Amino acid sequence: MSEEKTEVVVLGAGIVGVSTAYAARQRGMSVILVDRREPGSETSYGNAGIISGGSISPLNNPALWKALPKYLTNRHAALRWNPVWAVQNAGWVVRFLADSAASRFRPRATALHGLIAASAKLHREWIVKAEAGHRIRETGWLRAWRGDAIAAAKQEQALLAEYGIASELLDRQAISALEPGIVPVYKVGMLHTETASVDSPGEVVKAYARMFASAGGDIRQSDIKAIAPDGDRWRVVLADGEISARHVVVALGPWSAEILRPLGYRVPLAFERGYHREFKPNPARPLRRPIYDIDGGFIMTPMEQGIRVTSGVELTGRDAPSSFAQLDQVVPLARGVAEFGDAVGDAWRGSRPTLPDSLPIIGPAPRHAGLWLAFGNQHIGFTTGPATGAATAAMIGGAPPPFDVAPFAPDRYIS
Ligand SMILES: Cc1cc2nc3c(=O)[nH]c(=O)nc-3n(C[C@H](O)[C@H](O)[C@H](O)COP(=O)(O)OP(=O)(O)OC[C@H]3O[C@@H](n4cnc5c(N)ncnc54)[C@H](O)[C@@H]3O)c2cc1C
């Protein structure tokens, strides 16, 4: 058993943890980043790779009420839910639904806008610095409707415009001009022009981790067992040793809540599970950008290994057995849009870590000096990881964060 000393230990090497570790290192702190797997191997690996400048509208927005009847049937590809889980987690469900009230929309959209704008800027800087600039595509993100959804599209565009976010409203012909390789099934499209995407989010996180290591950071691969206060320091217990640190950052994504329980914090973190499967692309009919099929309830993204089809939300326990029903439902729909061949590799499952207000927790733990929380980045954690990390590192260093962190304060849920 070894014991090491450092200024900062970051727990979890997903996009949030790696970003926090790098940003802390940039501020001159000594940093150890710990994960049981290689960096970027879990949720930050399997997502749709979209660096979304326009995802300021949380999933629990006022439109959710209107859509609720179709989701209650539990047959829609966009949202499935486990009734037993819903009963056991009724408190989270009620709070999630309550937060979709119209009065709760603007403050959250404004908070997310600040976080997203700061983060997209950092991604564009870091990806070049990390020598992964070839992985980013500035081709936007196409959100598309099969039905006549002009009114919904215009409403979305108006909201984006209020925040100064550019978009283009497209008809069937304009969509075909943009994506000549797809079947013209979409009547209406909205191109988020300021959105970028990457061809392998896992590799981008690994590149950021290498950048952290090159800057003098230390990466440890080990299972984290517990954290405990130790005088004015923290003791991090690993499967193969211990680390003593002045500051600990919990950036364990969907695994963040349980490590805080022994300290008396009960964080209402739920899991919006999602799946992906990749398919061999047809080089003659390439996909140029991610497409969100809003009626179909899936996203298709061109990735390094093939076309990645990602499914909607499954609300259930994080570790409940996989159900591929949503993926099975959407893959034939996706095949009706883009031409692709056999599956490449196995289906993947991950969990979007989500608090009831769909805002992450970023900031100091209420009752423990030196303990910092950075998790709950829900559907847009790949986008928002860099600024979540930069803000956390700034707060540890006593400097102002790059955006308004007040709406993300941990004490809105724990005391
Ligand atoms: C289907 C799907 C599609 C998505 N698409 C997008 C998208 O297009 N754009 C976007 O911005 N976001 C997207 N997201 C959301 C995004 O992927 C997540 O919000 C983000 O990856 C969360 O990052 P994280 O660093 O918090 O968690 P993770 O990446 O899960 O990192 C947590 C780390 O903690 C480690 N860990 C946990 N417990 C322990 C332990 N006891 N000991 C050691 N290590 C431990 C894990 O190994 C893991 O590496 C999507 C999510 C899903 C599921």
The ligand as an SDF file (V2000), in Angstrom:
LIG
                    3D

 53 58  0  0  0  0  0  0  0  0999 V2000
  -26.7040    8.0710  -25.5810 C   0  0  0  0  0  0  0  0  0  0  0  0
  -26.0380    9.3340  -25.1070 C   0  0  0  0  0  0  0  0  0  0  0  0
  -25.7870   10.3560  -26.0220 C   0  0  0  0  0  0  0  0  0  0  0  0
  -25.1970   11.5460  -25.5940 C   0  0  0  0  0  0  0  0  0  0  0  0
  -24.8780   12.5070  -26.5230 N   0  0  0  0  0  0  0  0  0  0  0  0
  -24.2510   13.6530  -26.1270 C   0  0  0  0  0  0  0  0  0  0  0  0
  -23.8300   14.6090  -27.0920 C   0  0  0  0  0  0  0  0  0  0  0  0
  -23.9630   14.4220  -28.2990 O   0  0  0  0  0  0  0  0  0  0  0  0
  -23.2720   15.7570  -26.6440 N   0  0  0  0  0  0  0  0  0  0  0  0
  -23.0680   16.0010  -25.3230 C   0  0  0  0  0  0  0  0  0  0  0  0
  -22.5940   17.0790  -24.9690 O   0  0  0  0  0  0  0  0  0  0  0  0
  -23.3760   15.0650  -24.3870 N   0  0  0  0  0  0  0  0  0  0  0  0
  -23.9630   13.9070  -24.7610 C   0  0  0  0  0  0  0  0  0  0  0  0
  -24.3010   12.9580  -23.8250 N   0  0  0  0  0  0  0  0  0  0  0  0
  -24.0510   13.2290  -22.4090 C   0  0  0  0  0  0  0  0  0  0  0  0
  -22.5860   13.0250  -22.0250 C   0  0  0  0  0  0  0  0  0  0  0  0
  -22.0900   11.8460  -22.6040 O   0  0  0  0  0  0  0  0  0  0  0  0
  -22.4340   12.9390  -20.4980 C   0  0  0  0  0  0  0  0  0  0  0  0
  -23.1340   14.0080  -19.8760 O   0  0  0  0  0  0  0  0  0  0  0  0
  -20.9410   13.0680  -20.1120 C   0  0  0  0  0  0  0  0  0  0  0  0
  -20.1910   12.1270  -20.8330 O   0  0  0  0  0  0  0  0  0  0  0  0
  -20.7510   12.8700  -18.6340 C   0  0  0  0  0  0  0  0  0  0  0  0
  -19.3820   12.9410  -18.3890 O   0  0  0  0  0  0  0  0  0  0  0  0
  -18.7600   12.6540  -16.9580 P   0  0  0  0  0  0  0  0  0  0  0  0
  -17.3100   12.9600  -17.0340 O   0  0  0  0  0  0  0  0  0  0  0  0
  -19.5760   13.3650  -15.9420 O   0  0  0  0  0  0  0  0  0  0  0  0
  -19.0440   11.0980  -16.7130 O   0  0  0  0  0  0  0  0  0  0  0  0
  -18.2930    9.7870  -17.2790 P   0  0  0  0  0  0  0  0  0  0  0  0
  -17.7980   10.0170  -18.6530 O   0  0  0  0  0  0  0  0  0  0  0  0
  -19.1840    8.6430  -17.0560 O   0  0  0  0  0  0  0  0  0  0  0  0
  -17.0340    9.6770  -16.3290 O   0  0  0  0  0  0  0  0  0  0  0  0
  -17.1200    9.1820  -15.0130 C   0  0  0  0  0  0  0  0  0  0  0  0
  -15.8830    8.3430  -14.7700 C   0  0  0  0  0  0  0  0  0  0  0  0
  -15.8830    7.9030  -13.4050 O   0  0  0  0  0  0  0  0  0  0  0  0
  -15.2400    6.6450  -13.3640 C   0  0  0  0  0  0  0  0  0  0  0  0
  -15.6230    5.9510  -12.1270 N   0  0  0  0  0  0  0  0  0  0  0  0
  -16.8750    5.7580  -11.6290 C   0  0  0  0  0  0  0  0  0  0  0  0
  -16.8200    5.1290  -10.4420 N   0  0  0  0  0  0  0  0  0  0  0  0
  -15.4940    4.9100  -10.1720 C   0  0  0  0  0  0  0  0  0  0  0  0
  -14.7930    4.3100   -9.0930 C   0  0  0  0  0  0  0  0  0  0  0  0
  -15.4170    3.7960   -8.0080 N   0  0  0  0  0  0  0  0  0  0  0  0
  -13.4370    4.2410   -9.1580 N   0  0  0  0  0  0  0  0  0  0  0  0
  -12.7730    4.7470  -10.2260 C   0  0  0  0  0  0  0  0  0  0  0  0
  -13.3900    5.3490  -11.2780 N   0  0  0  0  0  0  0  0  0  0  0  0
  -14.7390    5.4160  -11.2470 C   0  0  0  0  0  0  0  0  0  0  0  0
  -15.7700    5.9380  -14.6110 C   0  0  0  0  0  0  0  0  0  0  0  0
  -14.9050    4.8710  -14.9860 O   0  0  0  0  0  0  0  0  0  0  0  0
  -15.8190    7.0830  -15.6210 C   0  0  0  0  0  0  0  0  0  0  0  0
  -14.6640    7.1300  -16.4460 O   0  0  0  0  0  0  0  0  0  0  0  0
  -24.8770   11.7400  -24.2240 C   0  0  0  0  0  0  0  0  0  0  0  0
  -25.1140   10.7020  -23.3260 C   0  0  0  0  0  0  0  0  0  0  0  0
  -25.6680    9.5080  -23.7530 C   0  0  0  0  0  0  0  0  0  0  0  0
  -25.8690    8.4010  -22.7670 C   0  0  0  0  0  0  0  0  0  0  0  0
  1  2  1  0
  2  3  1  0
  2 52  2  0
  3  4  2  0
  4  5  1  0
  4 50  1  0
  5  6  2  0
  6  7  1  0
  6 13  1  0
  7  8  2  0
  7  9  1  0
  9 10  1  0
 10 11  2  0
 10 12  1  0
 12 13  2  0
 13 14  1  0
 14 15  1  0
 14 50  1  0
 15 16  1  0
 16 17  1  0
 16 18  1  0
 18 19  1  0
 18 20  1  0
 20 21  1  0
 20 22  1  0
 22 23  1  0
 23 24  1  0
 24 25  2  0
 24 26  1  0
 24 27  1  0
 27 28  1  0
 28 29  2  0
 28 30  1  0
 28 31  1  0
 31 32  1  0
 32 33  1  0
 33 34  1  0
 33 48  1  0
 34 35  1  0
 35 36  1  0
 35 46  1  0
 36 37  1  0
 36 45  1  0
 37 38  2  0
 38 39  1  0
 39 40  1  0
 39 45  2  0
 40 41  1  0
 40 42  2  0
 42 43  1  0
 43 44  2  0
 44 45  1  0
 46 47  1  0
 46 48  1  0
 48 49  1  0
 50 51  2  0
 51 52  1  0
 52 53  1  0
M  END
$$$$
